Amino acid sequence: MSWKSNFIQFSMIRTEATNDFLISRRTIIQSINNKWHNIKGSLNEFFANRTSFSTSLFSIGAEQRKNLFFQKQLLDMSCQWKNKIISSAFLSIY
């Protein structure tokens, strides 16, 4: 083989490797970009829901607001009570 054919063969291999690298790099960048758009959309949706929830709380009356939070407080208390019962049952077993 002459040096010219070796050089051509080497340059073809190098070009293929470079193209593969660029393709994989481009794929990685596109993947990151797509994930960022998904995260950004989720954050926007979260804050939109949060804003609508807070504005709806101020638009309802004080009595309705009290009932909403009282129900949540009862739910929290019942969960705490269940957790206490479960933890005391585990302690009595061991």
N, C-alpha and C positions, 0 to 999 in steps of 0.2 A: 504494500500500500504506500502510496505517496503521501507526502506531508499535506498536500492539498485535500486529499480525500479524508485524511484524519481530522483536519481542521473543520471541514464541512460536517463530518459526522459529529464531532464534538460540539459544534455550534448548534446543530439540530437538537442534540440531547439537551443542551443548555436552554434553548428556546422552549422546548417542551416542559422542562422543569420550571422555568420562569412562568410560563402560561398556567401550569397547574397551581403554582403558588398564588398567582394573581386571581385565579378563579376561586381558590379556597379563601383567600383574603376577602374578596368581594362577597362571597357567601357569608362569611363571618360578620362583615359589616352590615349586610342586609338583615341578617338574623338579629343583630343587636338593635338595629333601627326598628325592626318590627316589634321586638319585645318592648322597646321604649315607648312606641306608640300605644301598645296595649296597656302598659303601666300608666301612661299619661291619661288614657281614656278612663281607666278605673279610678284614678285619683279625681278626675273631673266629675265623674258620676258620684263618687263618695261625697265630695264637697257640695255638689248640687243637691243631693238628698239631705245633707246635713243642714243646708241653708233653708230648704223648704220646711224641714221639721221644726227648726227654731222659729221661723216666721209663723208657722201654723200654731205653735204654742202661744205666741203673743196675741194671735188673733182670736183665740178662744177665751172664754171667761175664766175667772179665777177658780170657780167651783169645779169646772171641768178639768182644769189643770191639776187641781188638788186630787181629784179622783184618779187621773192618769198616774201621778206619782205615788199615790197611796197603793194602787194595785201593784205597781212595780216593787214598792217596799214590802208588801205582803209576800210577793213571789220570792224576793231575796230572803226574807225571814224564813219562809218555808224551806228554801234550799239550805239555809244555814242549819235549821233544825234537823233536816234529813242527814246532813253531813255529820252533825254531832251524834246522832243515833248510830250511824254507820261506824264512825270512829270509836265510839264507846263499845260497840259490838266487837270490833277488832281487838280492842284493848282487853276485853273480858276473855276473848279466846286465847290470847297470848299472855 
